[in-house]
Amino acid sequence: MLESLFSELEDLLWGLGIVSFAIIGLLVLPKNISNKLGQYPLILTIMFFLILFAVIRVFN
């Protein structure tokens, strides 16, 4: 029982790490790149789904 709890905690930490890394990565982008991303919402949507896919892969 304790082993499965630690396994779930490890998965949760991996998911939080991936999401945190993505958020920090987007925050430190230079302003001109950030403006370009804002002009193309399709790129942002693709990035969102890639991050979501990565988190789902960690939990499976």
HELIX and SHEET records of a PDB file:
HELIX    1   1 LEU A    2  LEU A   27  1                                  26    
HELIX    2   2 LYS A   31  GLN A   39  1                                   9    
HELIX    3   3 PRO A   41  PHE A   59  1                                  19    
END                                                                             
